Amino acid sequence: MNPNMVMSPRASLREALEAITKNGRQAVLVADAEGVLAGMVTDGDLRRAILRGVPLDGVVADIMNPAPVTASPGLGRAAAVELMLARAIRHLPLVDTGRRLVDVLFLEEQIAAPPLPTPAVIMAGGEGRRLRPLTESTPKPLVLVGGRPLVEIMIERLRQSGITDITIALHHKSEPPPWGTRGALLLLRERLRQPFFVVNADVLTRCDFRAMWEFHRRQGRAAMTVGVSTHQVDIPYGEFTLHGERVTRVEEKPRKEFPVNAGIYLLDPSAVELIPAGEYFDATDLIRTLLDRERVVAAYLIREYWLDIGRLADLEKANRDVADGLFD
C-alpha cells in the first residue's frame, strides 16, 4: 500500500493535505500504531474543515469520518463494485477481524475500462528549457505535479482508458540530434499497424482517450485526429471591426477563444509513410504535409481538464489545480 495513504490520528491537517497531494487518491486512511483503522479523511473533509476555520495545525482525528464503509479482504471484485456504487464511495478499506487495515480498493480501478485495441506513444524527449532550473537535473517528463512525475500521470490516464500498449520515446542524454516525432514513429513503424495515439508527456489532462478513439473511427477517411483545446485571451482594449476606412462595430474588452493544439493525436498508420527520413520532422509538420496532400485531419474537442506545462508558471498552476481538486 502507498505509504502516503495511511497516517496517524495525531497527524495534522497540513500533513493530510500533503499526503493526499502525493498519493493522488483524494483521501487518506487513519490508523493507530497497531494498524487498526480509526477513520478516513477525504480532500472534501479537509476543505470543509478549513472553511469552518479549523487550523492547518489541527489534528485529523477531529475531522475524520470515524466509521467509513469497510469490507473483508476476501471480497470479490464484482461485490466490491456493487458495494461502492450502492454507498456512493470511491475508497473501500479492507480490514481483518481485528479491524486492522489490510488494503484499500479504489472504485476507478475496480471498474477499469475494457482493453482498447490501440497503442500509444508518449513523446518524452523534450529538453524543458523553459522549465529551467528544474530541468537542469531532472528530465522534463519526471517533473513532479502533485507529488507525481508528469509521465506517470499520463501513463495512468492512458491505462484508465484501457490502453495497455504504451511506448515512451526519450532523448535524455542521447547522443544523436533530436528527430522530433519522426524518430520515434519511424523506429516503431512495424508495430504501428492500427490507429495509434501520440501524446506529449508534458500535458496534464483528463482527456477521454476512449471517446477520442471512437470519434476517430467515425471519421472514416481521417488520416489524423488532432486533440483540440480552447485558449482564451482577454483583450484589454476596445476592438473595432473595420470595413475599409469605416468602423462597423465596436466591442469593449472582448474575450476571444481560439482552438489550440493540445499535443494529443490519433494517427492512421498510412500517415507514418509520409514522414521523410533524414530531417527533423514534428507533429505540426506532419499535419501540414497531410493538409497539402488533401488528406483529412479531423479535430476532436477536449472538453475535460487540459494544461500544457511548458513554463514554470504553468507548473505552479498545475500544482494549485491538483491541490484544489480541479484535476479530480
MIVEX-46756 format. One line per field, with one value per residue: residue number from 1; residue in one letter; x, y, z of N, C-alpha, C in turn. Coordinates in steps of 0.05 Angstrom, whole numbers, padded with zeros to 5 digits. Layout:
N
romar	c(NUM,...)
vokol	c(a,...)
n.u	c(X,...)
n.v	c(Y,...)
n.w	c(Z,...)
ca.u	c(X,...)
ca.v	c(Y,...)
ca.w	c(Z,...)
c.u	c(X,...)
c.v	c(Y,...)
c.w	c(Z,...)
% end
This chain:
328
romar	c(1,2,3,4,5,6,7,8,9,10,11,12,13,14,15,16,17,18,19,20,21,22,23,24,25,26,27,28,29,30,31,32,33,34,35,36,37,38,39,40,41,42,43,44,45,46,47,48,49,50,51,52,53,54,55,56,57,58,59,60,61,62,63,64,65,66,67,68,69,70,71,72,73,74,75,76,77,78,79,80,81,82,83,84,85,86,87,88,89,90,91,92,93,94,95,96,97,98,99,100,101,102,103,104,105,106,107,108,109,110,111,112,113,114,115,116,117,118,119,120,121,122,123,124,125,126,127,128,129,130,131,132,133,134,135,136,137,138,139,140,141,142,143,144,145,146,147,148,149,150,151,152,153,154,155,156,157,158,159,160,161,162,163,164,165,166,167,168,169,170,171,172,173,174,175,176,177,178,179,180,181,182,183,184,185,186,187,188,189,190,191,192,193,194,195,196,197,198,199,200,201,202,203,204,205,206,207,208,209,210,211,212,213,214,215,216,217,218,219,220,221,222,223,224,225,226,227,228,229,230,231,232,233,234,235,236,237,238,239,240,241,242,243,244,245,246,247,248,249,250,251,252,253,254,255,256,257,258,259,260,261,262,263,264,265,266,267,268,269,270,271,272,273,274,275,276,277,278,279,280,281,282,283,284,285,286,287,288,289,290,291,292,293,294,295,296,297,298,299,300,301,302,303,304,305,306,307,308,309,310,311,312,313,314,315,316,317,318,319,320,321,322,323,324,325,326,327,328)
vokol	c(m,n,p,n,m,v,m,s,p,r,a,s,l,r,e,a,l,e,a,i,t,k,n,g,r,q,a,v,l,v,a,d,a,e,g,v,l,a,g,m,v,t,d,g,d,l,r,r,a,i,l,r,g,v,p,l,d,g,v,v,a,d,i,m,n,p,a,p,v,t,a,s,p,g,l,g,r,a,a,a,v,e,l,m,l,a,r,a,i,r,h,l,p,l,v,d,t,g,r,r,l,v,d,v,l,f,l,e,e,q,i,a,a,p,p,l,p,t,p,a,v,i,m,a,g,g,e,g,r,r,l,r,p,l,t,e,s,t,p,k,p,l,v,l,v,g,g,r,p,l,v,e,i,m,i,e,r,l,r,q,s,g,i,t,d,i,t,i,a,l,h,h,k,s,e,p,p,p,w,g,t,r,g,a,l,l,l,l,r,e,r,l,r,q,p,f,f,v,v,n,a,d,v,l,t,r,c,d,f,r,a,m,w,e,f,h,r,r,q,g,r,a,a,m,t,v,g,v,s,t,h,q,v,d,i,p,y,g,e,f,t,l,h,g,e,r,v,t,r,v,e,e,k,p,r,k,e,f,p,v,n,a,g,i,y,l,l,d,p,s,a,v,e,l,i,p,a,g,e,y,f,d,a,t,d,l,i,r,t,l,l,d,r,e,r,v,v,a,a,y,l,i,r,e,y,w,l,d,i,g,r,l,a,d,l,e,k,a,n,r,d,v,a,d,g,l,f,d)
n.u	c(00017,00009,00052,00036,-00018,-00036,-00041,-00026,-00074,-00061,-00037,-00029,-00075,-00048,-00008,-00041,-00062,-00015,-00003,-00047,-00041,00006,-00008,-00049,-00101,-00145,-00158,-00142,-00125,-00135,-00100,-00082,-00022,-00019,-00040,-00095,-00155,-00177,-00206,-00225,-00202,-00222,-00207,-00248,-00268,-00225,-00226,-00276,-00268,-00227,-00255,-00290,-00258,-00221,-00155,-00094,-00058,-00088,-00113,-00123,-00157,-00199,-00230,-00240,-00277,-00303,-00325,-00319,-00343,-00327,-00295,-00284,-00221,-00229,-00267,-00299,-00286,-00332,-00371,-00347,-00349,-00405,-00419,-00391,-00414,-00467,-00463,-00442,-00386,-00315,-00271,-00252,-00236,-00202,-00207,-00184,-00210,-00198,-00202,-00157,-00121,-00115,-00115,-00135,-00188,-00200,-00250,-00245,-00206,-00228,-00270,-00246,-00235,-00251,-00200,-00169,-00160,-00110,-00046,-00002,00041,00085,00112,00169,00216,00230,00271,00257,00271,00246,00230,00273,00307,00293,00295,00348,00372,00334,00298,00248,00198,00197,00187,00153,00083,00035,00063,00076,00109,00103,00100,00084,00032,00008,00013,-00020,-00070,-00077,-00078,-00124,-00162,-00161,-00117,-00061,-00015,00040,00089,00148,00181,00245,00297,00335,00401,00418,00459,00452,00424,00361,00301,00249,00180,00188,00232,00215,00168,00184,00220,00185,00153,00139,00108,00063,00007,-00046,-00094,-00064,-00046,-00010,00021,00040,00087,00087,00037,-00019,-00077,-00147,-00167,-00214,-00193,-00214,-00263,-00243,-00217,-00260,-00287,-00249,-00252,-00303,-00296,-00278,-00247,-00205,-00137,-00112,-00129,-00134,-00124,-00159,-00157,-00185,-00164,-00166,-00165,-00160,-00173,-00148,-00169,-00216,-00245,-00245,-00285,-00270,-00288,-00258,-00244,-00280,-00313,-00349,-00366,-00360,-00329,-00323,-00266,-00262,-00268,-00232,-00234,-00195,-00182,-00133,-00073,-00071,-00032,-00043,-00054,-00085,-00066,-00071,-00039,-00022,-00006,00045,00077,00087,00125,00187,00254,00316,00312,00292,00228,00166,00102,00069,00091,00077,00021,00015,00036,-00001,-00047,-00030,-00031,-00083,-00106,-00150,-00155,-00179,-00213,-00215,-00251,-00228,-00260,-00251,-00209,-00148,-00080,-00021,00044,00091,00120,00148,00108,00063,00071,00067,00013,-00010,00002,-00027,-00079,-00084,-00081,-00127,-00166,-00183,-00166,-00189)
n.v	c(-00024,00045,00087,00139,00135,00125,00149,00174,00184,00230,00262,00324,00370,00395,00358,00317,00341,00344,00290,00271,00300,00276,00222,00222,00204,00229,00221,00199,00146,00134,00107,00072,00060,00004,-00009,-00010,00009,00075,00114,00156,00208,00253,00295,00330,00331,00358,00408,00427,00430,00469,00513,00520,00541,00510,00503,00491,00466,00434,00369,00307,00271,00299,00314,00272,00219,00174,00125,00095,00061,-00007,-00070,-00141,-00174,-00215,-00201,-00203,-00175,-00159,-00155,-00116,-00071,-00066,-00054,-00005,00028,00027,00052,00100,00112,00121,00098,00039,00012,-00048,-00092,-00135,-00185,-00161,-00109,-00088,-00053,-00077,-00070,-00025,-00012,00020,00054,00070,00036,-00014,-00014,-00012,00007,-00034,-00068,-00026,-00030,-00005,00023,00069,00124,00159,00221,00239,00268,00321,00378,00415,00470,00518,00507,00510,00528,00475,00432,00424,00385,00346,00306,00332,00302,00278,00316,00338,00337,00351,00316,00273,00244,00275,00242,00194,00206,00213,00161,00133,00156,00139,00083,00079,00088,00042,00030,-00008,-00019,00016,00060,00096,00151,00174,00224,00240,00252,00232,00217,00226,00279,00312,00283,00298,00282,00246,00210,00173,00149,00127,00089,00055,00036,-00016,-00037,-00006,-00018,-00006,00048,00095,00128,00189,00224,00282,00285,00326,00344,00357,00326,00307,00282,00244,00189,00143,00160,00196,00161,00131,00172,00184,00136,00141,00179,00157,00169,00197,00214,00231,00250,00307,00328,00381,00438,00496,00563,00620,00690,00752,00814,00877,00924,00965,00933,00943,00931,00937,00965,00977,01044,01053,01046,00992,00963,00957,00929,00925,00910,00852,00780,00731,00667,00613,00556,00509,00470,00411,00374,00320,00265,00223,00176,00148,00090,00098,00150,00153,00137,00183,00211,00241,00215,00229,00283,00335,00328,00344,00337,00379,00390,00343,00348,00393,00370,00329,00360,00389,00348,00340,00305,00280,00314,00309,00343,00338,00360,00373,00372,00363,00374,00407,00422,00451,00442,00481,00523,00552,00580,00552,00503,00515,00530,00480,00449,00478,00469,00414,00409,00437,00403,00405,00372,00325)
n.w	c(00000,-00014,00022,00032,00038,00089,00155,00222,00275,00302,00266,00230,00197,00156,00144,00125,00079,00049,00043,00013,-00033,-00052,-00057,-00094,-00091,-00068,-00015,00051,00095,00165,00217,00278,00318,00318,00271,00267,00238,00243,00219,00163,00119,00071,00013,00009,00062,00086,00060,00076,00131,00135,00115,00157,00193,00220,00241,00202,00233,00264,00286,00249,00272,00292,00250,00217,00184,00227,00219,00168,00109,00106,00086,00083,00070,00032,-00004,-00067,-00134,-00164,-00124,-00092,-00126,-00131,-00078,-00070,-00108,-00091,-00041,-00056,-00055,-00064,-00043,-00010,00047,00067,00120,00173,00220,00268,00257,00234,00186,00121,00065,00011,-00033,-00096,-00131,-00185,-00204,-00198,-00234,-00282,-00350,-00407,-00447,-00496,-00563,-00584,-00593,-00556,-00561,-00522,-00524,-00498,-00501,-00496,-00479,-00441,-00434,-00419,-00368,-00336,-00275,-00260,-00296,-00305,-00276,-00275,-00319,-00363,-00367,-00317,-00280,-00222,-00208,-00163,-00130,-00162,-00220,-00284,-00330,-00307,-00291,-00340,-00362,-00327,-00339,-00392,-00384,-00353,-00391,-00418,-00450,-00460,-00487,-00488,-00508,-00492,-00516,-00514,-00501,-00467,-00448,-00496,-00553,-00611,-00653,-00638,-00666,-00668,-00676,-00717,-00709,-00668,-00689,-00738,-00720,-00695,-00733,-00753,-00712,-00710,-00732,-00731,-00720,-00677,-00615,-00605,-00556,-00519,-00466,-00430,-00419,-00378,-00367,-00368,-00411,-00448,-00473,-00496,-00517,-00555,-00589,-00608,-00634,-00675,-00705,-00726,-00764,-00811,-00864,-00842,-00836,-00793,-00726,-00689,-00623,-00593,-00554,-00521,-00520,-00482,-00491,-00462,-00486,-00473,-00492,-00529,-00584,-00653,-00711,-00777,-00841,-00895,-00889,-00850,-00787,-00767,-00724,-00653,-00597,-00529,-00493,-00506,-00497,-00527,-00558,-00577,-00618,-00600,-00608,-00573,-00563,-00568,-00607,-00657,-00701,-00766,-00791,-00844,-00846,-00826,-00867,-00895,-00870,-00876,-00883,-00849,-00833,-00786,-00761,-00741,-00704,-00721,-00770,-00797,-00797,-00832,-00879,-00889,-00898,-00943,-00980,-00985,-00949,-00898,-00838,-00776,-00722,-00653,-00600,-00537,-00479,-00427,-00368,-00385,-00392,-00415,-00396,-00400,-00380,-00320,-00293,-00311,-00288,-00234,-00233,-00247,-00201,-00163,-00183,-00178,-00123,-00109,-00127,-00179,-00219,-00209)
ca.u	c(00000,00024,00055,00021,-00046,-00042,-00028,-00034,-00096,-00050,-00025,-00042,-00089,-00027,00004,-00061,-00062,00010,-00005,-00067,-00028,00026,-00019,-00066,-00126,-00165,-00165,-00122,-00135,-00124,-00097,-00065,00004,-00022,-00052,-00124,-00167,-00191,-00224,-00216,-00205,-00222,-00200,-00272,-00268,-00205,-00235,-00298,-00257,-00213,-00275,-00302,-00239,-00202,-00127,-00079,-00044,-00107,-00108,-00143,-00177,-00222,-00247,-00243,-00301,-00293,-00338,-00322,-00352,-00305,-00302,-00263,-00202,-00237,-00289,-00294,-00287,-00360,-00384,-00335,-00360,-00433,-00420,-00382,-00434,-00491,-00457,-00432,-00359,-00293,-00250,-00263,-00215,-00205,-00197,-00188,-00230,-00190,-00205,-00131,-00121,-00101,-00112,-00157,-00196,-00208,-00271,-00237,-00191,-00246,-00287,-00228,-00246,-00240,-00177,-00173,-00140,-00094,-00022,00002,00069,00088,00135,00182,00244,00235,00292,00246,00287,00230,00226,00298,00329,00284,00302,00377,00380,00311,00285,00222,00176,00198,00180,00131,00058,00021,00080,00079,00120,00084,00097,00069,00004,-00002,00010,-00044,-00094,-00080,-00086,-00152,-00178,-00159,-00094,-00040,00010,00049,00118,00157,00203,00263,00321,00353,00429,00422,00480,00443,00407,00333,00288,00221,00162,00197,00249,00201,00149,00198,00231,00163,00135,00130,00089,00040,-00009,-00073,-00093,-00050,-00043,00016,00015,00062,00089,00085,00009,-00035,-00104,-00166,-00179,-00226,-00179,-00232,-00282,-00228,-00212,-00286,-00291,-00232,-00263,-00327,-00288,-00275,-00224,-00185,-00110,-00103,-00147,-00118,-00138,-00160,-00167,-00191,-00148,-00180,-00148,-00174,-00162,-00152,-00177,-00239,-00238,-00261,-00287,-00268,-00294,-00244,-00237,-00304,-00318,-00376,-00373,-00340,-00334,-00305,-00250,-00274,-00253,-00230,-00229,-00182,-00175,-00104,-00063,-00069,-00010,-00054,-00061,-00091,-00056,-00073,-00012,-00014,00006,00073,00092,00092,00147,00212,00277,00339,00308,00275,00200,00149,00074,00057,00100,00060,-00006,00017,00040,-00027,-00065,-00020,-00038,-00112,-00115,-00169,-00145,-00203,-00208,-00231,-00251,-00224,-00276,-00242,-00185,-00124,-00060,00006,00063,00115,00135,00146,00081,00044,00076,00055,-00016,-00017,00003,-00050,-00103,-00086,-00087,-00155,-00184,-00193,-00157,-00203)
ca.v	c(00000,00070,00098,00164,00130,00119,00167,00173,00202,00255,00278,00350,00374,00402,00332,00303,00353,00336,00261,00268,00311,00257,00196,00225,00188,00246,00212,00185,00129,00140,00082,00075,00047,-00024,-00013,-00012,00032,00094,00131,00165,00236,00259,00323,00346,00336,00378,00434,00437,00437,00494,00534,00524,00555,00492,00510,00470,00451,00416,00340,00295,00256,00317,00320,00248,00202,00152,00099,00092,00034,-00025,-00097,-00161,-00177,-00235,-00191,-00204,-00150,-00151,-00147,-00091,-00050,-00063,-00041,00022,00043,00030,00072,00124,00117,00115,00084,00017,-00001,-00076,-00096,-00162,-00187,-00143,-00082,-00078,-00046,-00096,-00058,-00007,-00014,00045,00048,00073,00013,-00038,-00013,-00003,00004,-00057,-00061,-00010,-00042,00015,00031,00098,00133,00183,00236,00249,00275,00350,00387,00431,00494,00539,00499,00512,00508,00449,00412,00422,00359,00327,00306,00345,00284,00270,00339,00329,00352,00337,00296,00251,00252,00281,00219,00174,00214,00207,00132,00125,00164,00121,00057,00080,00087,00015,00028,-00022,-00019,00043,00064,00123,00159,00191,00236,00248,00244,00218,00229,00237,00303,00305,00278,00304,00259,00228,00188,00153,00135,00111,00066,00038,00032,-00044,-00043,00011,-00029,00004,00075,00097,00154,00202,00244,00296,00278,00350,00352,00347,00326,00285,00275,00217,00177,00124,00176,00207,00138,00125,00195,00179,00114,00150,00197,00142,00175,00214,00204,00240,00266,00324,00337,00410,00452,00524,00582,00646,00714,00777,00838,00899,00948,00963,00922,00953,00917,00958,00959,00999,01065,01058,01029,00979,00950,00960,00911,00934,00890,00825,00755,00715,00639,00602,00528,00505,00443,00400,00355,00293,00259,00196,00173,00124,00081,00108,00177,00149,00134,00210,00223,00238,00207,00246,00311,00339,00328,00343,00332,00400,00385,00322,00359,00409,00351,00316,00380,00395,00326,00339,00283,00290,00317,00315,00358,00328,00380,00362,00388,00359,00390,00405,00443,00447,00451,00489,00543,00550,00589,00531,00482,00525,00527,00452,00441,00490,00456,00387,00414,00446,00383,00411,00350,00301)
ca.w	c(00000,-00015,00049,00034,00041,00117,00174,00250,00283,00313,00244,00226,00171,00136,00136,00109,00053,00034,00036,-00008,-00057,-00061,-00065,-00117,-00087,-00057,00011,00067,00117,00191,00233,00301,00316,00313,00244,00269,00224,00261,00203,00136,00113,00043,00008,00015,00091,00092,00051,00093,00157,00133,00112,00183,00210,00233,00232,00190,00254,00278,00282,00232,00288,00298,00226,00201,00186,00244,00213,00138,00100,00103,00077,00089,00048,00012,-00021,-00096,-00149,-00171,-00099,-00084,-00143,-00124,-00052,-00072,-00123,-00074,-00019,-00068,-00045,-00083,-00028,00006,00063,00074,00147,00183,00242,00289,00244,00225,00158,00104,00038,00004,-00061,-00108,-00150,-00213,-00212,-00199,-00257,-00304,-00377,-00422,-00464,-00521,-00582,-00598,-00577,-00551,-00559,-00506,-00532,-00473,-00507,-00494,-00461,-00419,-00429,-00406,-00341,-00321,-00270,-00252,-00315,-00308,-00264,-00277,-00345,-00362,-00361,-00289,-00263,-00205,-00205,-00142,-00119,-00180,-00245,-00305,-00348,-00293,-00292,-00368,-00365,-00312,-00354,-00415,-00374,-00344,-00416,-00429,-00467,-00445,-00503,-00486,-00512,-00484,-00533,-00497,-00514,-00445,-00450,-00521,-00570,-00637,-00651,-00635,-00691,-00666,-00678,-00738,-00699,-00653,-00705,-00758,-00706,-00686,-00756,-00755,-00691,-00712,-00753,-00729,-00710,-00651,-00602,-00599,-00536,-00507,-00438,-00413,-00418,-00356,-00378,-00363,-00437,-00451,-00496,-00509,-00533,-00578,-00607,-00622,-00653,-00698,-00721,-00740,-00786,-00835,-00882,-00829,-00832,-00766,-00710,-00671,-00599,-00593,-00531,-00527,-00505,-00481,-00489,-00455,-00499,-00454,-00507,-00546,-00610,-00676,-00737,-00798,-00869,-00908,-00870,-00833,-00764,-00769,-00699,-00632,-00574,-00508,-00478,-00511,-00491,-00551,-00554,-00601,-00616,-00600,-00609,-00545,-00561,-00567,-00635,-00665,-00728,-00782,-00799,-00870,-00843,-00820,-00892,-00906,-00854,-00891,-00869,-00850,-00825,-00763,-00771,-00717,-00708,-00737,-00798,-00808,-00803,-00857,-00901,-00895,-00910,-00970,-00997,-00983,-00931,-00878,-00810,-00760,-00697,-00631,-00579,-00510,-00461,-00399,-00359,-00402,-00387,-00425,-00375,-00414,-00365,-00291,-00284,-00317,-00268,-00209,-00236,-00246,-00173,-00150,-00193,-00166,-00094,-00107,-00136,-00206,-00236,-00200)
c.u	c(00018,00027,00041,-00009,-00055,-00027,-00040,-00058,-00086,-00037,-00042,-00057,-00069,-00014,-00015,-00062,-00038,00008,-00025,-00056,-00009,00013,-00038,-00093,-00148,-00174,-00141,-00135,-00121,-00123,-00078,-00038,00003,-00034,-00082,-00136,-00183,-00211,-00212,-00220,-00203,-00214,-00224,-00275,-00249,-00215,-00257,-00288,-00243,-00233,-00289,-00283,-00220,-00174,-00113,-00063,-00062,-00102,-00130,-00164,-00202,-00240,-00253,-00271,-00293,-00305,-00341,-00331,-00327,-00315,-00279,-00245,-00211,-00259,-00281,-00297,-00315,-00374,-00373,-00347,-00389,-00435,-00412,-00402,-00459,-00487,-00445,-00404,-00339,-00271,-00263,-00240,-00222,-00192,-00202,-00207,-00223,-00190,-00177,-00132,-00104,-00095,-00134,-00162,-00205,-00228,-00262,-00220,-00208,-00264,-00271,-00241,-00235,-00217,-00184,-00152,-00125,-00069,-00020,00032,00070,00114,00148,00210,00250,00256,00281,00261,00272,00224,00252,00295,00319,00294,00332,00387,00358,00300,00257,00199,00175,00193,00154,00107,00042,00036,00085,00091,00099,00078,00081,00039,-00008,-00006,-00015,-00069,-00098,-00090,-00116,-00171,-00177,-00135,-00071,-00014,00020,00080,00125,00182,00220,00285,00341,00380,00434,00444,00469,00426,00378,00320,00258,00204,00173,00212,00233,00183,00162,00210,00210,00145,00123,00109,00063,00023,-00038,-00072,-00081,-00048,-00014,00009,00041,00063,00085,00056,-00005,-00064,-00121,-00181,-00190,-00215,-00197,-00252,-00268,-00223,-00238,-00293,-00275,-00242,-00287,-00320,-00284,-00249,-00202,-00158,-00100,-00127,-00130,-00135,-00136,-00171,-00173,-00175,-00161,-00160,-00166,-00160,-00168,-00161,-00204,-00231,-00257,-00262,-00289,-00277,-00282,-00235,-00260,-00305,-00346,-00385,-00352,-00349,-00313,-00293,-00261,-00256,-00255,-00223,-00218,-00178,-00145,-00097,-00058,-00047,-00019,-00064,-00068,-00084,-00064,-00045,-00003,00000,00036,00089,00099,00115,00173,00235,00299,00335,00290,00246,00182,00120,00061,00066,00083,00032,-00005,00020,00014,-00046,-00057,-00029,-00068,-00122,-00132,-00155,-00169,-00195,-00227,-00229,-00249,-00238,-00267,-00218,-00162,-00105,-00033,00026,00089,00132,00131,00119,00060,00047,00064,00025,-00025,-00018,-00020,-00076,-00107,-00093,-00116,-00175,-00195,-00185,-00171,-00221)
c.v	c(00025,00082,00125,00161,00127,00139,00163,00191,00229,00272,00304,00351,00380,00376,00316,00314,00345,00307,00257,00279,00291,00231,00198,00211,00203,00237,00201,00170,00136,00114,00087,00060,00018,-00030,-00016,00014,00049,00111,00137,00195,00240,00288,00341,00351,00358,00406,00445,00445,00464,00517,00540,00538,00537,00498,00486,00454,00433,00387,00327,00279,00273,00320,00294,00235,00177,00125,00096,00064,00017,-00053,-00115,-00165,-00197,-00226,-00191,-00177,-00141,-00141,-00121,-00067,-00045,-00047,-00011,00039,00048,00051,00098,00132,00109,00099,00063,00004,-00031,-00081,-00125,-00162,-00169,-00114,-00070,-00075,-00065,-00083,-00038,-00010,00014,00039,00049,00049,-00012,-00038,-00003,-00010,-00021,-00049,-00046,-00020,-00022,00021,00061,00102,00159,00197,00250,00257,00305,00357,00403,00456,00515,00532,00499,00532,00480,00427,00410,00395,00338,00328,00317,00326,00275,00293,00331,00349,00337,00314,00272,00260,00256,00256,00197,00180,00207,00177,00122,00132,00146,00093,00057,00080,00060,00010,00015,-00024,00009,00043,00093,00129,00180,00204,00244,00236,00228,00232,00240,00262,00295,00303,00287,00279,00238,00204,00166,00136,00118,00086,00045,00029,00004,-00051,-00027,00003,-00020,00032,00076,00125,00163,00224,00256,00290,00301,00361,00340,00349,00303,00278,00247,00204,00157,00138,00188,00185,00132,00147,00191,00157,00123,00168,00183,00147,00191,00200,00211,00254,00281,00332,00368,00420,00481,00542,00609,00668,00738,00801,00862,00925,00944,00953,00932,00933,00939,00947,00982,01019,01071,01037,01018,00966,00955,00942,00918,00911,00861,00803,00738,00686,00627,00572,00524,00476,00433,00380,00327,00287,00229,00194,00147,00116,00092,00136,00174,00148,00161,00224,00219,00229,00228,00275,00312,00342,00324,00339,00354,00399,00364,00332,00376,00391,00338,00336,00387,00373,00321,00314,00296,00291,00326,00329,00347,00348,00366,00381,00385,00377,00385,00428,00435,00458,00457,00509,00539,00559,00567,00508,00490,00523,00498,00442,00453,00476,00429,00390,00422,00426,00387,00389,00324,00290)
c.w	c(00000,00013,00053,00037,00071,00135,00202,00256,00293,00291,00241,00199,00149,00126,00119,00081,00036,00026,00013,-00034,-00069,-00071,-00089,-00115,-00074,-00029,00025,00089,00143,00207,00256,00297,00311,00286,00245,00256,00243,00245,00176,00134,00083,00038,00013,00045,00098,00084,00069,00121,00156,00130,00139,00202,00225,00223,00219,00210,00270,00271,00265,00247,00293,00274,00210,00204,00203,00237,00182,00132,00095,00092,00085,00065,00026,-00006,-00050,-00110,-00155,-00146,-00089,-00100,-00135,-00098,-00055,-00087,-00106,-00052,-00029,-00056,-00065,-00070,-00010,00022,00069,00101,00155,00207,00265,00280,00237,00195,00141,00076,00034,-00026,-00071,-00130,-00178,-00223,-00215,-00223,-00281,-00331,-00390,-00440,-00489,-00541,-00598,-00581,-00573,-00549,-00544,-00514,-00508,-00478,-00505,-00473,-00437,-00413,-00414,-00377,-00324,-00298,-00262,-00270,-00320,-00296,-00266,-00305,-00343,-00356,-00332,-00270,-00248,-00206,-00185,-00130,-00137,-00207,-00267,-00322,-00334,-00293,-00319,-00372,-00351,-00327,-00378,-00406,-00365,-00368,-00429,-00448,-00451,-00461,-00505,-00489,-00505,-00501,-00518,-00514,-00492,-00447,-00476,-00538,-00596,-00632,-00649,-00663,-00690,-00667,-00697,-00727,-00686,-00671,-00727,-00745,-00699,-00709,-00758,-00734,-00693,-00736,-00752,-00719,-00682,-00641,-00602,-00580,-00525,-00477,-00420,-00413,-00394,-00365,-00368,-00389,-00437,-00476,-00510,-00527,-00558,-00598,-00622,-00642,-00678,-00717,-00737,-00764,-00812,-00850,-00868,-00826,-00805,-00752,-00690,-00647,-00598,-00567,-00539,-00508,-00506,-00477,-00483,-00468,-00482,-00467,-00520,-00574,-00632,-00698,-00758,-00825,-00884,-00887,-00851,-00811,-00767,-00743,-00679,-00609,-00553,-00493,-00482,-00502,-00516,-00544,-00579,-00597,-00619,-00599,-00580,-00542,-00558,-00595,-00637,-00694,-00741,-00791,-00826,-00868,-00838,-00845,-00904,-00890,-00869,-00872,-00870,-00844,-00801,-00773,-00747,-00724,-00725,-00766,-00812,-00815,-00829,-00881,-00909,-00908,-00939,-00990,-00997,-00969,-00909,-00850,-00794,-00734,-00675,-00608,-00551,-00490,-00432,-00393,-00378,-00395,-00398,-00405,-00389,-00399,-00335,-00281,-00289,-00296,-00241,-00210,-00235,-00217,-00157,-00158,-00181,-00136,-00090,-00117,-00164,-00226,-00228,-00222)
% end
